[in-house]
Amino acid sequence: MTNPTSTTPSPAARAGHREWTALGVLMLPLLLVSMDVSVLYFAVPAISADLRPSATQQLWIFDIYAFVLAGLLMTMGSLGDRVGRRRLLLCGAAAFGAASLAAAYATGAGTLIAARAVLGVGGATLMPSTMALVRTMFTDPGQRAKAIGIWSGVMTGGVALGSVLSGVLVQYFWWGSVFLVNLPAMALLLVLGPFLLPESKNPSPGRFDPLGVVLSMAAVLPVVWGLKEIPAEGVHPLYVVSITVGLLFAALFVHSQRTVASPMISPALFRGRGFAPAVALNLVSAFAMMGSAYFTTQYLQSVLGKSAMEAALWALLPSVPIGAAAPAATALVHRGVHRAYVVTAGFAIAAAGYALLAGAGTDALWLVLVACGVLASGVVIVMSQLTDLALGAAPVEQAGAASSLLETGSEFGGALGMAVLGSIGTAVYRHEIPSGAPAPAHETLGGALAVAGQLPGQAGRDLAAAAREAFTHGMQGAALAGAAVLVVAAAVAGTALRRIRVQDSEPAARAEEAKADAAQPVA
């Protein structure tokens, strides 16, 4: 069997069995990378009992993966364009597998933190590389749209599946098993990837931009950290300063990319029709998805009283309609419905999901599950279409950089959704909790339930009921705010995308070359 090492497929070629099989192989690491964001939800207690981490170490065990992932996405996307996306993907798979093995058998908290950091590095190589390779393998617009729809569904479903998988594994095995499940998929990728995946890279990438790497990380990490801490700790001056510092570095990064000879992220990407609005609107869709997750996970456990495992299993139900959402949207676009209307409808569906969530009381399991399903379906419709729009507008030689920008925007959007909607919900909760309640009850619902458990008889039951009611009202307020944001996004999408009918950048360039050749005098 030959090894496809050389070139990007012709834009006119339609993908065959080989490419669709390769897509299936690519989905395995993508699923695991997305699962690793949530796979420690149920494993942390077992890890704490075994490794005895300090409070700070436990926080870093959980968060270091997402921080490193977010900070390195743009760097790895640009690096893949330079050294080859398949090569970077396989290197990332090897690192991810080795780090998974190290994490599974970590004997101390420091070792586990280091292993989780390397997992973040591997994840940062895998995510943009998989999307860029989809862009490379599926050059036919219709086939690419279907492949990206699958990519979006797997990415969204992986986050929900990760928490359930961790609960099942920890219940029947030891906590290290949540990391060992990564090894078969990475091994399969390393074995089949060199034969199924084409190598592709930018033929003239220019020099690597080390200053851009430093500035991008200095921009992303403080902002993500500040936004992630605000929902739990409140709007503390330290977090505001962190976000401000990150934004200042972001301004320096943008200035650097506009002036350096070989930028890490070419400003020309944003001149492609549809690319900039696709990145911005995709950020809003991530805002909606993660903003709702902040409340619904707590609602299932702390308001309805479900165990962690029960809550995780119930939370899988809203993922069921996701599988049909992206293909349905793609089919509508292929039948002539303008993409602007499909994206607008996706935002409207997601807004309806938030509106349903705003009507939930303290005993509304099925309403919350339906609301989450409607919301997730709308978000996946939006994400699949905007991803296809952005990648179609980007030159194929910059597919890695374009993919990394989309993923970085999603990370920002998710953190922003949790910060903004979480802060709204917390403000409502603290306003409605009885003023005479003990101080911990004013901080979080979990704190209130812990205090209520220590109070005698009716006093404890009254405080628990009041706290659950206050949290539910906070969730309702945040849901109304989320619905309002999505209604505005729907209007913006309908306006900004209406005149955009993106042709693939490479076929368009070839068409221009053909016109120029035809205009040359015949010798």
C-alpha positions in Angstrom: 0.0 0.0 0.0 1.4 3.4 -0.9 1.9 6.2 1.6 0.2 9.4 0.5 2.8 11.9 1.6 2.9 14.7 -0.8 0.2 17.0 -1.9 -3.2 18.4 -1.3 -5.9 16.7 -3.4 -7.3 18.5 -6.4 -10.2 20.8 -5.6 -12.2 19.0 -8.3 -11.8 15.5 -6.8 -14.6 14.0 -4.9 -13.7 12.0 -1.8 -14.0 8.2 -1.9 -14.1 5.3 0.5 -10.5 6.1 1.6 -11.3 9.6 2.7 -14.5 8.7 4.5 -12.6 5.9 6.3 -9.9 8.4 7.2 -12.6 10.7 8.6 -13.8 7.9 10.9 -10.2 7.5 12.1 -9.9 11.2 12.7 -13.1 11.3 14.8 -11.6 9.0 17.4 -8.9 11.4 18.7 -11.3 14.3 18.3 -13.9 12.5 20.5 -11.2 11.8 23.1 -9.8 15.4 23.1 -13.3 16.8 23.7 -14.0 14.2 26.3 -10.9 15.0 28.2 -12.4 18.5 29.0 -15.0 16.8 31.3 -13.6 13.3 32.0 -12.4 14.2 35.5 -15.8 15.4 36.7 -16.3 12.1 38.7 -12.7 11.0 39.0 -11.5 13.9 41.1 -12.8 12.5 44.5 -11.0 9.2 43.8 -7.8 11.1 42.8 -8.0 13.2 45.9 -8.3 10.2 48.1 -5.4 8.5 46.5 -2.9 11.3 45.7 -3.9 13.7 48.5 -3.4 16.9 46.5 -3.6 20.3 48.1 -6.6 22.5 47.2 -4.4 24.4 44.7 -3.1 21.2 43.2 -6.6 19.8 42.8 -7.6 23.0 41.0 -4.7 22.6 38.6 -5.3 18.9 38.0 -8.7 19.9 36.7 -7.9 23.1 34.8 -4.4 22.8 33.4 -5.6 20.8 30.4 -8.0 23.4 29.2 -5.6 26.3 29.8 -2.7 24.7 27.9 -5.1 23.6 25.1 -6.5 27.1 24.7 -3.1 28.8 24.9 -1.5 26.7 22.2 -4.3 26.3 19.6 -3.2 29.1 17.4 0.5 28.1 17.7 -0.2 24.5 16.7 -2.6 25.4 13.9 0.1 27.7 12.4 2.8 25.0 13.0 0.7 22.4 11.2 0.5 24.7 8.1 4.3 24.8 8.1 5.5 21.3 9.0 2.5 19.3 7.7 -0.8 18.7 9.3 -0.6 14.9 9.3 2.9 15.0 10.8 1.8 17.3 13.6 -1.4 15.2 14.1 0.7 12.0 14.5 3.2 13.7 16.8 0.3 15.0 18.9 -1.3 11.5 19.0 2.0 10.1 20.3 2.3 12.8 23.0 -1.4 12.4 23.9 -1.0 8.6 24.3 2.2 8.9 26.3 0.8 11.6 28.6 -2.4 9.4 29.1 -0.2 6.5 30.2 1.8 8.8 32.6 -1.4 10.3 34.0 -3.0 6.9 34.6 -0.1 5.7 36.7 0.8 9.0 38.4 2.0 8.5 41.9 1.8 12.2 43.0 -0.3 15.3 42.3 2.7 17.1 40.6 3.2 14.2 38.2 -0.5 14.2 37.3 -0.5 18.0 36.7 2.5 17.7 34.4 0.8 14.8 32.5 -2.4 16.8 32.2 -0.4 19.7 30.8 1.2 17.4 28.2 -2.3 16.2 27.3 -3.2 19.8 26.7 -0.3 20.2 24.3 -1.3 17.0 22.5 -4.9 18.2 22.4 -3.9 21.5 20.9 -2.2 19.7 18.0 -5.0 17.3 17.4 -8.0 19.6 17.3 -6.9 22.1 14.6 -5.1 19.3 12.7 -8.3 17.2 12.4 -10.3 20.1 11.1 -7.6 21.2 8.7 -7.3 17.6 7.3 -11.0 17.5 6.8 -10.6 20.7 4.7 -7.8 19.0 2.8 -9.5 15.7 2.2 -12.9 17.0 1.3 -12.5 19.6 -1.4 -16.0 19.1 -2.9 -18.1 21.7 -1.1 -21.0 19.3 -0.5 -18.9 16.5 0.9 -16.9 18.9 3.0 -20.1 20.3 4.5 -21.2 16.7 5.5 -17.8 15.9 7.0 -17.8 19.1 9.0 -21.3 18.4 10.2 -20.0 15.0 11.5 -17.0 16.8 13.0 -19.2 19.3 14.9 -21.5 16.6 16.2 -18.6 14.5 17.5 -17.0 17.5 19.1 -20.2 18.6 20.9 -21.2 15.1 22.0 -17.7 14.3 23.4 -18.0 16.8 26.2 -21.3 15.2 27.4 -19.9 11.7 27.0 -16.7 12.4 28.9 -18.5 12.9 32.2 -20.6 9.8 31.9 -17.6 7.7 30.8 -15.6 8.9 33.8 -18.5 8.0 36.2 -18.8 4.5 34.8 -15.0 3.8 34.8 -14.5 5.1 38.3 -17.4 3.1 39.6 -16.0 -0.2 38.2 -12.3 0.4 37.9 -9.7 2.8 39.4 -9.4 6.4 38.5 -6.5 5.9 36.1 -8.8 4.0 33.7 -10.2 7.4 32.6 -6.9 8.1 30.9 -6.1 4.6 29.6 -9.2 4.6 27.4 -7.2 7.1 25.2 -4.6 4.6 24.3 -6.4 2.3 21.8 -7.7 5.3 19.7 -4.3 6.9 19.6 -2.6 3.6 18.7 -5.2 3.2 15.9 -4.5 6.7 14.6 -0.7 6.1 14.7 -1.1 2.8 12.7 -3.7 3.9 10.1 -2.9 7.6 9.9 0.2 7.3 7.7 -1.7 5.2 5.2 -5.1 6.9 5.1 -4.3 10.6 5.7 -2.8 12.8 3.1 0.1 15.1 4.0 -0.5 18.8 3.3 1.1 22.0 4.3 1.6 25.6 3.1 4.1 25.4 0.2 5.5 28.9 1.1 4.8 29.5 4.8 7.6 31.9 5.5 9.6 32.0 8.7 8.1 30.9 12.0 6.9 33.7 14.3 8.2 33.1 17.9 7.1 36.5 19.0 3.5 35.7 17.9 3.6 32.5 19.9 4.5 34.4 23.1 2.0 37.1 22.5 -0.8 34.8 21.6 -0.3 32.8 24.8 0.0 36.0 26.9 -3.3 37.1 25.4 -5.3 33.9 25.7 -4.3 32.5 29.1 -5.0 35.5 31.4 -8.4 36.1 29.7 -9.5 32.5 29.9 -8.3 32.2 33.5 -10.2 35.3 34.6 -13.3 34.3 32.8 -13.3 30.8 34.2 -12.8 32.1 37.8 -15.5 34.8 37.8 -18.6 32.4 37.9 -17.2 30.6 41.0 -15.5 33.4 42.8 -17.3 36.6 41.7 -16.0 39.7 39.9 -12.8 40.0 41.9 -10.3 42.8 41.0 -7.6 40.1 40.4 -9.7 38.5 37.6 -10.6 41.9 36.1 -6.9 42.8 36.0 -6.1 39.4 34.5 -8.6 39.9 31.7 -7.4 43.4 31.1 -3.8 42.3 30.8 -4.8 39.6 28.4 -6.7 42.0 26.2 -3.6 44.3 26.1 -1.5 41.5 24.9 -4.2 40.6 22.4 -3.9 44.1 21.0 -0.1 43.7 20.8 -0.6 40.3 19.1 -2.9 41.9 16.5 -0.4 44.7 15.9 2.4 42.2 15.5 0.5 40.1 13.0 -0.2 43.1 10.9 3.4 44.2 10.8 5.6 41.2 10.9 6.9 39.8 7.6 5.7 36.2 8.2 2.8 36.3 10.7 1.6 33.3 12.6 -2.0 34.2 11.7 -2.2 36.0 8.3 -4.4 39.1 8.4 -5.4 38.1 4.9 -7.5 35.4 6.4 -10.0 38.0 7.6 -10.3 39.4 4.1 -11.9 36.2 2.9 -15.6 36.7 2.4 -17.4 35.3 5.4 -14.4 34.3 7.5 -14.5 37.1 10.1 -18.3 36.9 10.7 -18.1 33.1 10.9 -15.4 33.3 13.6 -17.3 35.9 15.6 -20.7 34.2 15.4 -19.1 30.8 16.2 -17.8 32.4 19.4 -21.4 33.3 20.3 -22.6 29.8 19.7 -20.0 28.5 22.2 -21.1 31.2 24.6 -24.6 29.8 24.4 -23.6 26.1 24.8 -21.2 26.5 27.8 -23.3 29.2 29.5 -26.2 26.7 29.8 -24.0 23.8 30.9 -23.0 25.9 33.9 -26.5 25.8 35.3 -28.0 22.6 34.0 -25.4 20.3 35.6 -26.0 22.0 39.0 -29.7 21.9 38.5 -29.8 18.2 37.9 -27.7 17.4 41.0 -28.4 20.1 43.6 -32.0 21.1 42.7 -33.4 17.8 41.7 -31.2 15.8 44.0 -29.8 13.4 41.4 -26.6 11.5 42.1 -23.6 12.4 40.0 -24.0 9.3 37.9 -27.8 9.8 37.5 -27.3 13.4 36.5 -24.6 12.4 33.9 -26.9 9.8 32.4 -29.9 12.1 32.2 -27.6 14.8 30.6 -26.9 12.4 27.7 -30.5 12.6 26.5 -30.2 16.1 25.1 -27.3 14.9 22.9 -29.6 12.5 21.0 -31.0 15.1 18.5 -27.5 16.6 17.9 -26.7 13.8 15.5 -29.5 14.9 13.1 -29.2 18.6 13.4 -26.0 19.2 11.4 -27.0 16.9 8.5 -30.4 18.5 8.3 -28.9 21.9 8.1 -26.4 20.8 5.4 -29.3 19.2 3.4 -31.2 22.5 3.5 -28.2 24.5 2.2 -27.7 21.9 -0.6 -31.3 22.3 -1.6 -30.8 26.0 -2.2 -31.7 27.5 1.1 -29.3 30.4 1.8 -26.8 29.6 4.5 -27.7 32.9 6.2 -31.2 31.7 6.8 -30.1 28.4 8.1 -27.7 30.0 10.6 -30.3 32.5 11.6 -32.8 29.6 12.2 -30.1 27.8 14.2 -29.7 30.8 16.5 -33.4 31.1 16.8 -33.8 27.5 17.7 -31.1 27.9 20.4 -32.8 31.0 21.7 -36.0 28.9 21.9 -34.1 26.4 24.0 -33.1 29.2 26.4 -36.7 30.4 26.5 -37.9 27.0 27.5 -35.2 26.9 30.2 -36.4 30.2 31.6 -39.8 28.5 32.3 -38.3 25.7 34.4 -39.3 25.5 38.1 -37.6 23.5 40.9 -39.1 20.2 39.7 -39.0 20.3 35.9 -36.6 17.5 34.8 -38.2 16.9 31.4 -38.6 20.6 30.5 -34.9 21.2 31.3 -33.9 18.2 29.2 -36.0 19.3 26.3 -34.7 22.8 26.6 -31.1 21.5 26.5 -31.8 19.3 23.5 -33.4 22.2 21.6 -30.5 24.5 22.6 -27.8 22.0 21.6 -29.5 21.3 18.3 -29.6 25.0 17.4 -25.9 25.5 18.4 -24.7 22.5 16.3 -26.6 23.8 13.3 -24.8 27.1 13.7 -21.4 25.6 14.4 -21.5 23.2 11.5 -22.5 25.9 9.0 -20.1 28.6 10.3 -17.2 26.1 10.3 -17.9 25.2 6.7 -18.2 28.8 5.8 -14.9 29.8 7.4 -12.9 26.9 6.0 -14.4 27.5 2.6 -13.4 31.1 2.7 -9.8 30.3 3.9 -7.1 29.3 1.5 -6.4 25.6 1.8 -2.7 26.3 2.6 -3.8 28.2 5.7 -6.4 25.6 6.9 -4.5 25.0 10.1 -4.4 28.6 11.1 -8.1 29.1 10.1 -9.1 26.0 12.2 -7.1 27.2 15.2 -8.8 30.6 15.1 -12.2 28.9 15.1 -11.2 26.7 18.0 -9.7 29.6 20.0 -12.8 31.6 19.5 -14.9 28.7 20.8 -12.7 28.5 23.9 -13.2 32.3 24.5 -16.9 32.0 23.8 -17.3 29.1 26.3 -15.4 30.9 29.0 -17.3 34.1 28.4 -20.7 32.3 28.5 -19.9 30.8 31.8 -18.6 34.2 33.2 -21.5 36.4 32.0 -24.4 34.1 32.4 -22.9 32.6 35.6 -22.5 36.0 37.1 -26.1 36.9 36.3 -27.4 33.7 37.9 -25.2 34.2 40.9 -26.4 37.8 41.4 -30.0 36.7 41.3 -29.3 33.9 43.7 -27.6 36.1 46.2 -30.4 38.7 46.0 -33.1 36.1 46.7 -31.4 33.9 49.4 -32.9 34.8 52.8 -30.8 37.6 54.4 -30.6 35.9 57.7 -29.0 32.7 56.3 -25.4 31.9 57.3 -22.7 33.3 55.1 -21.8 30.1 53.1 -25.4 29.9 52.0 -25.1 33.3 50.3 -22.2 32.1 48.1 -23.4 29.0 46.3 -26.2 26.6 46.2 -23.8 23.8 47.3 -22.8 25.9 50.3 -26.5 26.5 51.2 -27.3 22.8 51.0 -24.3 22.0 53.2 -25.4 24.5 55.8 -29.0 23.2 55.6 -27.8 19.7 56.3 -26.4 20.9 59.6 -29.6 22.7 60.7 -32.2 20.9 62.7 -35.6 19.8 61.3 -37.7 22.4 59.5 -35.1 25.1 59.6 -32.8 23.0 57.4 -35.6 22.1 55.0 -36.7 25.7 54.7 -33.2 26.9 53.9 -32.7 24.1 51.3 -36.0 24.9 49.6 -35.2 28.6 49.6 -31.8 28.0 48.1 -33.1 25.8 45.4 -35.7 28.3 44.5 -33.2 31.1 44.4 -30.8 29.1 42.2 -33.7 28.3 39.8 -34.6 32.0 39.6 -31.0 32.7 38.8 -31.0 30.1 36.1 -34.2 31.7 34.7 -32.6 35.1 34.6 -29.5 33.8 32.9 -31.6 31.9 30.4 -33.5 35.1 29.5 -30.2 36.9 29.0 -28.9 34.0 26.9 -32.0 34.1 24.7 -31.6 37.8 24.2 -28.0 37.4 23.1 -29.0 34.7 20.6 -31.9 36.7 19.2 -29.4 39.5 18.5 -27.0 37.0 17.0 -29.8 35.7 14.7 -30.4 39.2 13.5 -26.7 39.8 12.9 -26.3 36.5 11.1 -29.2 37.2 8.8 -27.8 40.6 7.9 -24.0 39.8 7.8 -24.3 36.5 5.9 -27.1 37.3 3.5 -24.8 38.6 0.7 -22.1 36.0 1.2 -22.1 33.0 -1.1 -18.6 31.7 -0.6 -16.8 29.8 -3.3 -13.9 27.7 -2.2 -10.9 29.9 -2.2 -8.7 27.5 -4.2 -11.2 26.8 -7.0 -11.9 30.5 -7.2 -8.2 31.2 -7.5 -7.9 28.6 -10.2 -10.8 30.1 -12.1 -9.0 33.4 -12.0 -5.8 31.8 -13.3 -7.8 30.2 -16.1 -9.3 33.5 -17.1 -5.8 35.1 -17.1 -4.4 32.2 -19.2 -7.3 32.6 -21.7 -6.6 36.3 -22.0 -2.9 35.7 -23.0 -2.2 36.0 -26.7 -1.7 32.7 -28.5 1.8 32.2 -29.8 
